[in-house]
Amino acid sequence: MGLLSNSIKRDVLRPGDHIYSWKNAYLYAHHGIYFGDEKVIHFTRGSGQEIGTGTVLDRLIFSLSPSRPSDNPCPKCGDQSRLDGVISSCIDCFLSGGYLYLFEYDVSPALFIAKPRGGTCTLAKPDPPEDVLHRASFLLLNGFGGYHIFKNNCEDFAIYCKTGLLVMTSLSVGRSGQAASFIAATSALVSSPLRFLTTSFSGLAAVGYGMYCVSRLVSDIGVRRDVAKIPVERLVSPSDSIESEAVADLAKES
């Protein structure tokens, strides 16, 4: 583990760890919860299933399911090539040939900003491993809703398992640092009014990067105010009921 890399060895993994692996030449990362005994519980979108964002991401992020071909299935997991939702895989299928990384929790704002790539850490505090494993096991049986690249993806799943936090505003992105970074970068490039304060390339770069960092920080699950801690058993309740109760809880806190 270090400032530039969260790489970790398998033999030091502990049940309840939030792990990830970069895919498609570091375009995005796939996240999951290490359950122990070489098993990972993760949230997938099967091959051939549309994300439905209407953007180029629908073509770039083609699948999050284990990538072994159906005619050569994993001897431990079987054919998982077209599965979707919350599944359990061996760690080799989860990694699909990629490297193993550990997601960091309870980092300082300075360290968060120093790691410019989203989806690697958060300011939020993790819950005890037994709570993490309980949530992951429950969602393996009951699901985590429909996959959405911006509001309900594999990183959102892993962060919820670690923290129990859900974003309750329908117009914002979910808990995912990757999604927040994508939106922050877009905003910094095309919509920041501060870009008019300088015309030099170095000045534009500094202003853009500053806006990117601030946008990432205020979108982090550990600092935003539109979140509530929701017991995993309530996720199988009607979503309107969950949201209305959580909004009421937030109103009491404020």
C-alpha positions as CSV (number, residue, x, y, z in Angstrom):
1,M,0.0,0.0,0.0
2,G,1.3,3.5,-0.8
3,L,0.4,6.9,-2.1
4,L,0.5,6.0,-5.8
5,S,-0.8,2.4,-5.6
6,N,-3.2,0.4,-3.4
7,S,-1.7,-2.9,-4.5
8,I,-2.0,-5.7,-2.0
9,K,-0.9,-9.4,-1.8
10,R,-3.6,-12.1,-1.5
11,D,-2.0,-13.6,1.6
12,V,-2.7,-10.5,3.7
13,L,-6.4,-10.2,2.7
14,R,-9.0,-10.3,5.5
15,P,-12.7,-11.2,5.3
16,G,-14.6,-8.0,4.8
17,D,-11.9,-6.2,2.8
18,H,-13.1,-4.1,-0.1
19,I,-11.0,-5.0,-3.1
20,Y,-10.8,-4.0,-6.7
21,S,-9.0,-4.6,-10.0
22,W,-8.5,-2.3,-13.0
23,K,-10.0,-3.3,-16.3
24,N,-9.7,-2.2,-19.9
25,A,-6.3,-0.6,-19.7
26,Y,-7.1,1.2,-16.4
27,L,-10.3,2.7,-17.9
28,Y,-12.4,1.6,-14.9
29,A,-12.1,-0.8,-11.9
30,H,-14.3,-3.7,-10.8
31,H,-15.0,-3.8,-7.0
32,G,-16.1,-6.5,-4.6
33,I,-16.0,-7.7,-1.0
34,Y,-13.5,-10.4,0.0
35,F,-15.5,-13.1,1.9
36,G,-12.6,-15.3,2.8
37,D,-11.6,-18.8,1.5
38,E,-10.6,-17.3,-1.9
39,K,-14.2,-16.1,-2.5
40,V,-15.4,-12.6,-3.5
41,I,-19.0,-11.2,-3.5
42,H,-19.5,-8.6,-6.1
43,F,-22.1,-6.8,-8.2
44,T,-22.0,-7.4,-11.9
45,R,-23.6,-6.6,-15.2
46,G,-23.6,-9.5,-17.5
47,S,-22.2,-9.6,-21.0
48,G,-24.6,-8.3,-23.7
49,Q,-26.7,-6.3,-21.2
50,E,-27.0,-2.6,-21.8
51,I,-26.1,-0.1,-19.1
52,G,-28.6,2.3,-20.6
53,T,-26.7,5.6,-20.0
54,G,-26.9,6.6,-23.7
55,T,-23.2,7.5,-23.6
56,V,-20.0,6.0,-25.1
57,L,-19.6,4.1,-21.8
58,D,-22.3,1.7,-23.0
59,R,-19.8,0.5,-25.6
60,L,-16.6,0.8,-23.6
61,I,-17.7,-1.0,-20.4
62,F,-19.0,-4.1,-22.1
63,S,-19.2,-6.5,-19.1
64,L,-18.4,-6.8,-15.4
65,S,-19.0,-10.5,-15.2
66,P,-16.1,-13.0,-14.9
67,S,-14.6,-13.2,-18.4
68,R,-13.9,-16.9,-18.8
69,P,-15.5,-18.3,-22.0
70,S,-18.6,-20.4,-21.5
71,D,-16.9,-23.4,-23.3
72,N,-14.1,-23.3,-20.7
73,P,-15.8,-22.5,-17.4
74,C,-13.9,-22.1,-14.1
75,P,-13.7,-25.5,-12.2
76,K,-14.6,-23.6,-9.0
77,C,-17.3,-21.2,-10.2
78,G,-18.8,-22.8,-13.3
79,D,-20.0,-20.7,-16.2
80,Q,-20.5,-17.2,-14.9
81,S,-20.0,-15.4,-18.2
82,R,-23.6,-14.1,-18.5
83,L,-24.6,-13.7,-14.9
84,D,-25.6,-10.4,-13.5
85,G,-26.6,-9.0,-10.1
86,V,-24.8,-9.9,-6.9
87,I,-22.7,-13.1,-7.3
88,S,-20.0,-15.0,-5.6
89,S,-16.8,-15.9,-7.5
90,C,-13.4,-17.2,-6.8
91,I,-10.8,-14.5,-6.6
92,D,-9.2,-15.6,-9.9
93,C,-12.5,-15.1,-11.7
94,F,-13.0,-11.8,-10.0
95,L,-9.6,-10.5,-11.0
96,S,-9.9,-12.0,-14.6
97,G,-6.2,-11.7,-15.0
98,G,-5.9,-8.2,-13.4
99,Y,-3.9,-7.1,-10.4
100,L,-5.4,-6.9,-6.8
101,Y,-5.9,-3.6,-5.0
102,L,-7.3,-2.7,-1.6
103,F,-9.8,0.2,-1.3
104,E,-8.9,2.5,1.6
105,Y,-11.3,3.9,4.2
106,D,-11.1,6.7,6.7
107,V,-8.4,8.6,4.8
108,S,-7.6,12.2,5.4
109,P,-8.8,14.9,3.0
110,A,-5.1,15.6,2.1
111,L,-4.5,11.9,1.2
112,F,-7.9,11.8,-0.7
113,I,-6.9,14.7,-2.9
114,A,-3.3,13.3,-3.3
115,K,-4.9,10.3,-5.0
116,P,-6.3,11.9,-8.1
117,R,-7.8,8.8,-9.6
118,G,-11.3,8.2,-8.2
119,G,-12.5,4.8,-6.9
120,T,-9.5,4.1,-4.7
121,C,-10.3,5.6,-1.2
122,T,-12.9,7.5,0.8
123,L,-13.1,9.6,3.9
124,A,-16.0,7.4,5.2
125,K,-15.3,5.1,8.2
126,P,-15.8,1.4,7.7
127,D,-18.0,-0.8,9.9
128,P,-16.7,-3.9,11.6
129,P,-16.0,-6.9,9.3
130,E,-18.9,-8.9,10.7
131,D,-21.3,-6.2,9.6
132,V,-19.7,-6.0,6.2
133,L,-20.0,-9.8,5.7
134,H,-23.6,-9.8,6.9
135,R,-24.6,-7.2,4.3
136,A,-22.7,-8.9,1.5
137,S,-24.3,-12.3,2.3
138,F,-27.8,-10.8,2.5
139,L,-27.4,-9.0,-0.8
140,L,-26.0,-12.2,-2.4
141,L,-29.4,-13.8,-1.6
142,N,-31.7,-10.7,-2.2
143,G,-29.9,-8.6,-4.8
144,F,-28.9,-5.0,-5.0
145,G,-31.3,-3.6,-7.5
146,G,-30.5,-2.8,-11.2
147,Y,-27.0,-2.0,-12.3
148,H,-26.4,1.7,-13.3
149,I,-23.0,3.0,-14.1
150,F,-23.5,6.3,-12.3
151,K,-26.0,5.5,-9.5
152,N,-25.7,1.9,-8.6
153,N,-22.6,0.1,-9.7
154,C,-20.1,-2.4,-8.3
155,E,-18.2,0.3,-6.3
156,D,-21.5,1.5,-4.8
157,F,-22.3,-2.1,-3.7
158,A,-18.9,-2.6,-2.0
159,I,-19.1,0.8,-0.3
160,Y,-22.6,0.1,1.0
161,C,-21.4,-3.3,2.3
162,K,-18.5,-1.5,4.2
163,T,-20.5,1.5,5.5
164,G,-24.2,0.8,5.3
165,L,-24.6,4.3,3.7
166,L,-27.0,5.0,0.9
167,V,-27.4,8.3,-1.1
168,M,-31.0,9.4,-0.9
169,T,-31.3,12.1,-3.5
170,S,-32.5,10.9,-6.8
171,L,-30.7,13.5,-9.0
172,S,-27.1,12.9,-7.8
173,V,-24.6,10.2,-8.4
174,G,-24.3,7.3,-6.1
175,R,-21.4,6.5,-3.7
176,S,-19.0,5.6,-6.5
177,G,-15.7,7.5,-6.6
178,Q,-15.2,6.5,-10.2
179,A,-18.6,8.1,-11.3
180,A,-17.9,11.2,-9.2
181,S,-14.4,11.6,-10.8
182,F,-15.9,11.2,-14.3
183,I,-18.5,14.0,-13.6
184,A,-15.9,16.1,-11.8
185,A,-13.5,15.9,-14.8
186,T,-16.3,16.8,-17.2
187,S,-17.3,19.7,-15.1
188,A,-13.8,21.0,-14.7
189,L,-13.2,20.9,-18.4
190,V,-16.4,22.4,-19.8
191,S,-18.4,24.2,-17.1
192,S,-16.1,25.9,-14.7
193,P,-16.6,29.8,-14.7
194,L,-13.1,30.1,-13.1
195,R,-11.5,29.0,-16.4
196,F,-12.0,32.6,-17.6
197,L,-9.7,34.0,-14.9
198,T,-6.6,33.0,-16.9
199,T,-5.6,32.4,-20.5
200,S,-2.3,30.6,-20.0
201,F,-2.2,26.9,-20.4
202,S,-0.6,26.4,-17.0
203,G,-3.2,28.6,-15.4
204,L,-6.0,26.7,-17.1
205,A,-4.6,23.4,-16.0
206,A,-4.2,24.6,-12.4
207,V,-7.8,26.0,-12.3
208,G,-9.2,22.8,-13.9
209,Y,-7.3,20.5,-11.6
210,G,-8.4,22.5,-8.5
211,M,-12.0,22.3,-9.6
212,Y,-11.7,18.6,-10.2
213,C,-10.3,18.0,-6.7
214,V,-12.9,20.1,-5.0
215,S,-15.7,18.4,-6.9
216,R,-14.4,15.0,-6.0
217,L,-14.0,15.9,-2.4
218,V,-17.5,17.3,-1.9
219,S,-19.0,14.2,-3.7
220,D,-17.3,11.7,-1.4
221,I,-19.6,9.5,0.7
222,G,-17.7,10.5,3.8
223,V,-18.5,14.2,3.6
224,R,-21.8,14.6,1.7
225,R,-25.0,15.2,3.6
226,D,-27.5,13.4,1.4
227,V,-26.7,10.0,2.8
228,A,-28.3,7.8,5.5
229,K,-27.3,4.6,7.2
230,I,-29.8,2.0,6.1
231,P,-30.0,-1.6,7.5
232,V,-29.5,-4.1,4.8
233,E,-32.8,-5.8,5.6
234,R,-34.7,-2.7,4.7
235,L,-33.3,-2.8,1.1
236,V,-35.9,-5.4,0.2
237,S,-38.7,-3.0,1.3
238,P,-40.4,-0.8,-1.3
239,S,-37.9,1.9,-2.4
240,D,-40.3,4.7,-1.8
241,S,-40.7,3.7,1.8
242,I,-36.9,3.5,2.3
243,E,-36.4,6.9,0.8
244,S,-39.1,8.6,2.7
245,E,-37.9,7.2,6.0
246,A,-34.3,8.1,5.3
247,V,-35.3,11.7,4.3
248,A,-37.1,12.0,7.6
249,D,-34.0,10.8,9.4
250,L,-31.8,13.4,7.6
251,A,-34.3,16.1,8.4
252,K,-34.1,15.3,12.1
253,E,-30.2,15.3,12.0
254,S,-30.2,18.8,10.4
